[in-house]
Amino acid sequence: MTKHEWHDRADDGEQVYYRALHHAGRWEFYSTRKSDPEWEQHELLPLAVMKSFREVLWNKHLRRRVPLKHVEQIDRMIEEMPPELAE
Protein backbone atom coordinates (compact mmCIF):
# COMPACT_ATOMS: atom_id res chain seq x y z
CA MET A 1 0.00 0.00 0.00
CA THR A 2 1.20 3.50 -0.78
CA LYS A 3 0.03 6.58 1.09
CA HIS A 4 0.22 10.17 -0.11
CA GLU A 5 -0.61 13.20 2.02
CA TRP A 6 -0.81 16.88 1.18
CA HIS A 7 -2.63 19.96 2.44
CA ASP A 8 -4.29 23.13 1.21
CA ARG A 9 -6.31 26.04 2.55
CA ALA A 10 -10.11 26.11 2.30
CA ASP A 11 -11.98 29.23 1.21
CA ASP A 12 -12.49 30.16 4.86
CA GLY A 13 -8.71 30.01 5.45
CA GLU A 14 -8.71 26.80 7.50
CA GLN A 15 -6.08 24.16 6.77
CA VAL A 16 -7.48 21.06 4.98
CA TYR A 17 -5.48 17.83 4.93
CA TYR A 18 -5.87 15.20 2.22
CA ARG A 19 -4.79 11.57 2.07
CA ALA A 20 -4.81 9.16 -0.87
CA LEU A 21 -4.17 5.44 -0.41
CA HIS A 22 -3.39 3.09 -3.28
CA HIS A 23 -3.81 -0.62 -2.66
CA ALA A 24 -4.51 -3.50 -5.06
CA GLY A 25 -5.07 -1.15 -8.00
CA ARG A 26 -7.67 0.97 -6.15
CA TRP A 27 -7.52 4.50 -4.81
CA GLU A 28 -9.15 5.68 -1.57
CA PHE A 29 -9.37 9.39 -0.77
CA TYR A 30 -9.77 11.07 2.63
CA SER A 31 -9.89 14.60 3.95
CA THR A 32 -10.04 16.37 7.28
CA ARG A 33 -9.84 19.90 8.57
CA LYS A 34 -7.41 21.08 11.17
CA SER A 35 -10.31 21.61 13.59
CA ASP A 36 -11.78 18.11 12.97
CA PRO A 37 -9.78 15.04 14.11
CA GLU A 38 -11.92 12.58 12.08
CA TRP A 39 -10.97 11.63 8.50
CA GLU A 40 -13.85 11.60 6.01
CA GLN A 41 -13.67 9.13 3.11
CA HIS A 42 -14.52 10.30 -0.43
CA GLU A 43 -15.05 8.37 -3.64
CA LEU A 44 -13.40 11.26 -5.51
CA LEU A 45 -12.15 14.65 -4.41
CA PRO A 46 -13.13 17.89 -6.23
CA LEU A 47 -11.33 18.61 -9.51
CA ALA A 48 -8.98 21.28 -8.11
CA VAL A 49 -7.89 18.92 -5.32
CA MET A 50 -7.42 16.02 -7.75
CA LYS A 51 -5.23 18.24 -9.94
CA SER A 52 -3.09 19.22 -6.96
CA PHE A 53 -2.81 15.52 -6.03
CA ARG A 54 -1.76 14.75 -9.61
CA GLU A 55 1.00 17.35 -9.23
CA VAL A 56 2.12 15.72 -5.95
CA LEU A 57 2.25 12.32 -7.67
CA TRP A 58 4.11 13.70 -10.69
CA ASN A 59 6.77 15.24 -8.45
CA LYS A 60 7.17 11.92 -6.64
CA HIS A 61 7.40 10.14 -9.99
CA LEU A 62 10.22 12.47 -11.06
CA ARG A 63 12.11 11.42 -7.91
CA ARG A 64 11.41 7.76 -8.82
CA ARG A 65 9.19 7.18 -5.78
CA VAL A 66 5.94 6.53 -7.71
CA PRO A 67 5.45 4.52 -10.91
CA LEU A 68 4.10 6.31 -13.97
CA LYS A 69 1.03 4.05 -14.01
CA HIS A 70 -0.22 5.71 -10.79
CA VAL A 71 -0.02 9.14 -12.43
CA GLU A 72 -1.82 7.75 -15.50
CA GLN A 73 -4.59 6.30 -13.30
CA ILE A 74 -5.20 9.70 -11.73
CA ASP A 75 -5.16 11.33 -15.19
CA ARG A 76 -7.93 8.95 -16.29
CA MET A 77 -9.92 9.63 -13.12
CA ILE A 78 -9.69 13.38 -13.77
CA GLU A 79 -10.80 12.96 -17.40
CA GLU A 80 -13.78 10.78 -16.41
CA MET A 81 -14.82 12.96 -13.49
CA PRO A 82 -18.57 13.62 -13.15
CA PRO A 83 -19.58 17.23 -13.90
CA GLU A 84 -20.74 17.94 -10.32
CA LEU A 85 -17.18 17.35 -9.02
CA ALA A 86 -15.49 19.18 -11.90
CA GLU A 87 -16.46 22.61 -10.52
C-alpha positions in Angstrom: 0.0 0.0 0.0 1.2 3.5 -0.8 0.0 6.6 1.1 0.2 10.2 -0.1 -0.6 13.2 2.0 -0.8 16.9 1.2 -2.6 20.0 2.4 -4.3 23.1 1.2 -6.3 26.0 2.6 -10.1 26.1 2.3 -12.0 29.2 1.2 -12.5 30.2 4.9 -8.7 30.0 5.4 -8.7 26.8 7.5 -6.1 24.2 6.8 -7.5 21.1 5.0 -5.5 17.8 4.9 -5.9 15.2 2.2 -4.8 11.6 2.1 -4.8 9.2 -0.9 -4.2 5.4 -0.4 -3.4 3.1 -3.3 -3.8 -0.6 -2.7 -4.5 -3.5 -5.1 -5.1 -1.2 -8.0 -7.7 1.0 -6.2 -7.5 4.5 -4.8 -9.1 5.7 -1.6 -9.4 9.4 -0.8 -9.8 11.1 2.6 -9.9 14.6 3.9 -10.0 16.4 7.3 -9.8 19.9 8.6 -7.4 21.1 11.2 -10.3 21.6 13.6 -11.8 18.1 13.0 -9.8 15.0 14.1 -11.9 12.6 12.1 -11.0 11.6 8.5 -13.8 11.6 6.0 -13.7 9.1 3.1 -14.5 10.3 -0.4 -15.1 8.4 -3.6 -13.4 11.3 -5.5 -12.1 14.6 -4.4 -13.1 17.9 -6.2 -11.3 18.6 -9.5 -9.0 21.3 -8.1 -7.9 18.9 -5.3 -7.4 16.0 -7.8 -5.2 18.2 -9.9 -3.1 19.2 -7.0 -2.8 15.5 -6.0 -1.8 14.8 -9.6 1.0 17.3 -9.2 2.1 15.7 -5.9 2.2 12.3 -7.7 4.1 13.7 -10.7 6.8 15.2 -8.4 7.2 11.9 -6.6 7.4 10.1 -10.0 10.2 12.5 -11.1 12.1 11.4 -7.9 11.4 7.8 -8.8 9.2 7.2 -5.8 5.9 6.5 -7.7 5.4 4.5 -10.9 4.1 6.3 -14.0 1.0 4.1 -14.0 -0.2 5.7 -10.8 0.0 9.1 -12.4 -1.8 7.8 -15.5 -4.6 6.3 -13.3 -5.2 9.7 -11.7 -5.2 11.3 -15.2 -7.9 8.9 -16.3 -9.9 9.6 -13.1 -9.7 13.4 -13.8 -10.8 13.0 -17.4 -13.8 10.8 -16.4 -14.8 13.0 -13.5 -18.6 13.6 -13.2 -19.6 17.2 -13.9 -20.7 17.9 -10.3 -17.2 17.4 -9.0 -15.5 19.2 -11.9 -16.5 22.6 -10.5 
